[in-house]
Amino acid sequence: MSEKYKHIDIERTAKRLKRCRKEVAHLSQRQLGERLGVSSNAVGQWERGICLPSLDQAVGLSKILGMEINGFIVEQKGRRA
């Protein structure tokens, strides 16, 4: 993952995003992708920690999930995002 994401705990963020999608929004990857204008594969990559959503996508996620962006983006311990 890029140096610019070094302050983000990718693994925990991926798990939290998946949990929020399922338990908060009650959406499939396909449904979430359709709402955001991305493929279900993109959502799956976020949830596996392969990549992160763009800032625009993160804003969309926060609206769909009804939470602040920092509700699903997890920073590294001892670091500020």
Buried (B, 14 or more C-beta within 10 A) or exposed (E): EEEEBEEBBBEBBBBBBBEBBBEBBEBEBEBBBBBBEBEBEBBBBBBEBEBBBEEEBBEBBBEBBEBEBEBBBBBBEEEEE
